[in-house]
Amino acid sequence: MAAAIQRVTATALGPYQTAVVRMGFAFTWLVFLLWEFPQRHELYGPDGPWGWDMARQLIGDNHSFTVLMWSDSGLLFEAVYAIAVLSSVLLMLGWHTRAMSAVFMVGVLSLQNRSIFMGDGGDNVIHLMAIYLVFTRCGQVWSLDTRRARKAVAQGGPGRVGAAAGPVLWLLLGAVLLVSSRLERVGGEWWVTLILWALWLAQGAWWLVNLKAPRSEVRSLLDVLANILHNTALAVIMAEVCLIYATAGWYKIQGSRWQDGSALYYPLKLDYFTPWPALSDILAGSGLMVMVVTYATVVVQVAFPFTLFNRKVKNVLLVAMMLEHAGIAVLLGLPFFSLAMIAADAVFLPTAFLVWLGGRAALGRDRLLPRGGGRVPGQRGASDEQPARTLVG
């Protein structure tokens, strides 16, 4: 028990998995926003069929969080959309990850809660993961934060590199939050305001302690609290993915079309879900293939949560689910739903595979963009570390 408590409090588990989840969801939301950019006013803006007055009435009842209810101004909408795009890019790159994760969450919730009837299922996953990522230390590896920290160590101590951007960003976000709170326009339930203020104050305390007493007991305490919060959020993300698949699988079992093996046939015959009619006709024309894919989908979704403690079986089913979502993206024309689910599945990818993949990516980057100086002498890179054996890897 003591060893387990020590591990949970002293280590932020799954650093590579949370980094992949961070990049995956930021990339998915970014591609979606850019793809729908010409239709943004109809989807979430002033020209949509779900008007601002109707949205205000609905949000008045369900108390959803969205800054787009501050005003029906087109300028506010354009600013929120631009900030959502920018925060997605910066979160994917890992630039001041903690702050960007909060801004990313605000952008996702603001746009989605403005028009909740827009989406294909993947928006629900992005909605939830955007909240969970705020509480993770998802910038430990594969981020500009890590690169900045290494440069700081090479130049004589933490905080020497990029020291100005953090406080400026913190003050700017604090000013926006203060004005919003004073005008009672944060939105959502009361605890939304409390969480945002807690995040802002905690980040300020973290920066101050790192600056004044980086080796103190207070710094160690903050590190322990951050690790506990991270590991709890990671467990919630894993449980969420399992719940999605378990719920989908058990509901499918109750359907007569899934029981007789013909469920896949019907979406392949709907014009809305056939971007490649010829390919859909080929698959739908084979009764055996339709039955196999239908039953395999149910088996994989129901069985996956029960395989987490057997790495080999879990990895096989994980590959099967990712291939399934790739097939959904191509055959049914739901690329953003598939990207969101693949990004969520990535929390279960093996650490050894991710370390190997990161090494290959770094090698390819160095070949394409050779840089002088190389690595700091005596310093280990993230890909050189021996990965700990955890539930997720």
N, C-alpha and C positions, 0 to 999 in steps of 0.2 A: 504494500500500500504506500509506504514511504517513497519507494522508487517511482511508482506511478505518479504520485503528487509532484515529486521533484521534476519529472519529465514534463508534465503538463505546465508547470509554472516556470521552468527554466528554459523552455524551448518553444518557439513558434513552429508547430508541426506543419508539414506539407508546404514548404516555401515554394517549390517548383510548381506544385499543383495550383496553389492560389495565384501564382503569377500567370499561369496559363489561363485560368478562369478569368482573371482581370483583363488580360489582352483579348481573350475570346469574346467576352461580352462587350467590351469597348469597341472592338472591331465590328461586331454584328450591329450594334446600335449606330455606329458611324456610317456603315454602308447603307443601312436602312434610311438614315436621314438624308444622305446624299442622293440615293436612288429616288426618294420621294420629294426631293427639293422642288421640282416644278409643280407638284400638287400639294405643297405644304399648306397653302391657305385653305384648300378644300378639306384636308385631313384634320388639321388642328387649329386653323386660323379663322379669321373673321368671315371667310366666304364658304365655310362648311355648312352642310345641312343641319348639323347639330349646333345651333346658334349659341351665342354667348349667354343670352337670357335663360335658355333651357339648361345650359351647363351650370349656371349659377343656382338655379332651382334644385337641380340634382345634387350638387355639391353641398348645398345648404342642408340637405337631408342626410347624406352619407359622410359629410365632413372630410372629404378627400383633400389631399394636399396638392395645390397647384398655384404657382405664382401668376398664372395667366388670368386668374380671377381678380387680380388687382385692378385691372382696367381692360376695356375692349379695344385699346389702342393698337393699331397695326405696328407701331414702332416697338411697343413692348413685346409683341409676338416675335418680330424679327430679331430682337435682341436675345430673347430666350432661346430661339432656334439656333442662332449663331453661337451662343454660349454652350448649348448642348453639343454642337459639332466640335467646338474647340476643346471642351472638357473630355470628349471621347478620344480625341487625338492625344492629348496630354496624359490621360490615364493609361492609354495603351502603351505609350512610351515610358510611363513611370516617372513623370516629372512632378515632384512634390505630391506623392501618391495619396497621402492621407487627405489633403485638402481637395485634390482633384476627384477623389472618390465621393466626397460629399457634394461637390458641385455636379458631378455626373449623376448622382442620385436625384438631386433637385431637378435637373434637366429631364430625366426620364419620367419622374412622377408628374412634373408640370405638364408635359406634352400628353402623356397617356391619360392622365385624369381629366384633362380638358375635353377629350372625346373618347370615352371609354369603349365605344362601340367599334372603334377602328382596331384591327389586329387580326391575327390568325392563330392565336394560341402561344406563339413565341413571345408575344409582348408580355404575357403574364409571367413567363420565366424571367425575362429581362427585368421586369418590375420588381420581382422578389430579390433577384441576385444583386440588383443595384443597391438595395438596402443592406443586404448581408455583407457586401464587399467593404462598406464603410468601416466595419468593425474588425476587418482582417489586416494583417501586416503583409499586404500583397505586393509590396515593392522590395522585398528582401533580395530577390535575384531578378535578373533580366529587366533592369530599370535604370533610368538616368539617375535616380537617387543613389543606387549602388555605385554607379560610376563616379558620382560626385563625392561619395564617402571615401572611395579609394584614392581619389586625387587629394582629398583633404588629409588623409593619413600620410600620403607621400610628401605633402608640403608642410608637415609639422604638427598636425593636430586637427581634431574635428572642428567643423564650422568655418574653416578658412576659405573654402570654395563655395561660391553661390550663396553666401551668407545673407545677402541683401534681399533676395527674392522671397525667401520664406517669411520674414517679418512684414514685408510690404503686402504680401498676399494675405497674411493673417489679419493685418489692420484693415485692409479693404473689405474682406469678408465680414469682419466684425462690425464695420460701419454699416454695411448693407443689412446685417442681422439686427442691429440696434434700431435703425430706422424702421425696418419692417415690424419689429416688436412694438415700438412706440405707436405706430399707426395701426396696430392690431391686424396686420396683413400677412403674417407668416402663413396662416391657413392651417387646415387640418385640426386634429385634436390638440389639446393642451400639451400632451406629452411630446408632440413633434417639436414645438418650440423648446421644450426642456432638453430634448436630445441634441438639437442643433447648438444650443448654448453650452451644453456639457462637452460636446466635441470641440467647440471653439476654445473653451477655457482649458481643457485638457491638453490641447495642442500647444497653447501658449505656455502652460506649465512645463511641458516636455522640453520645449525649446530653451526656456529659462534655466532649467536644471542642467541641461546639457552644456549650456554656456558657462554657468557659474560653478557647478559642482558635478562634473561628468563621472567622477568615481565615488560619489557619496552613497550612503544607504538610501537616500531619497530616490536617487537615480535607479538603484537596484529595485526598489519597491515599484516604481513606475514601469520598469521593464517587466516585472512579474505580472502586474495588472494587465499590461498590454498583451502578454503571452496568453494569459487566461482568457481575455476577451477574444483574441484571435482564434484560439483553439475551440472555444465555444461556438464562434461563428462558423468555423470550418466544419464542426460536427453538425450544425444546423443546415449548412449547404448540402452535406452528404445525405442527411436525413430527408431533405427536400427532394433531392433527385430520386431517392428510393421511394418516397411517397408518390411522386409523379408516376413512376413506372408501375408500382404496385396498384395504385388506383386505376390507371389506364388498363392494366392487364385484367384485374378482377371485374371491372365493368364490361370488358369485352367478353369475358366468359359467359356473362348473363345474356348476351345478345344471340338471337337465333342464327343470324347470318354468320357470326363468328363460330358458332357451334357446328354448322354444316360446312364451313370452309369456303364460303362464297363471298365473304365481306369485301375482299379486295376488288372484286369484279366491278362493283357499282361505282366507286369513285373514278375508276379508269374509263367509265362511260359518260362522265359528266364533262361538258365542255369547259366548265370553269377550272377543272383539275386536269386538263389534258393539254399541256403546252406542246407536247410531241405526240399528236394523234396516232401516227403510224407505230411508234414504239409502244404506246398504250394498247393499241389493237393487237399487237403481237403477243404481249403478255396476257391480255384478257382472253385471247383466243385459245390459250392452253389451260384447260380445266385443272390439270395436275399441278401446273406451276402456281396457279391462283390458290389452290388448296394448301400447297406446301408453304407458300409465303404467309398466308393467313394464319395457319397454325403455328408457324415458327415465330411470328410476331407476338402471339399470345404467350407462348412458352418462354420466350426470352424476357418479356416484360414481367411476367409473374415470378420467374425464377431468379432474376438478377439480385434482388435484395437478400436472398438466402445464400448467395455465393460470395459475399464480401470477405469471409474468413478463409476462403480457399483461393489463393491468388491466381493459380493457373486457370481455374474455371471462370473466375471473375474476369480475367483478361480476355478470355475467348468470347464471353458474352458481351464484354465491352466493345470489342471489335465488331461483333455482329450488330450491336445497336447503332454504332456510328455508321456502318455500312447501310443499315436500314434508313437512317436519317438522310444519308447521301442519296439513296434511292427516292425518298420522299421529295427531296429538293428537285430532282431531275424529272421524275415521273408525274408528280402531282403539282409541280410549280410552286412549292412553298420553301424557297431558299432561306428566308430569314428565320422561320420556325426551325428549320433543320440546323442552321448555324447556332441558334440559341441553345438547342438541345445538345449539340456536339460540344459546345463550350461548357455546358453544365456537366456532361459526362466526363470531361477532362479532369475533374477533381479526383477521379479514381485511376488515372493513368499511373503506371509504375514509375517510381522515382528514377530507377536506373535508366529507363528508356528516355525520360525527359532530360537527364544529365547528358546522355549520349546525343540526343537530338540537339541540345544546346551547344555541345561541342562541335557537332557537324555544321551548325548554323554559323558559329563563330569562325570556323575554319573557312567556310565559303565566303563570309564577309571579308576576312583578311586577304583572301585571294583576289577578290574583286576590288577592295579598297585597302591596299597596303598602307600601313601607318608606321611611321618611325617611332623609335623609343621602346615599343613593345611594352611588356608588363613590368611593373615595379619590381626590382630584384628582391627575391625572398618572399614575395607576396603570392598567395594562392588565389586562383580565380574560383568563381562559384562552381564551375564545372569540375574543379579538382577535388572538391570536398567529398568525403565518403558519406553517402546518403544513409540516414538512419532508417531502420526498418520500422515502418509505421503501417497503420491500417490502410492508408491510401497508396502505399508504394512498397 
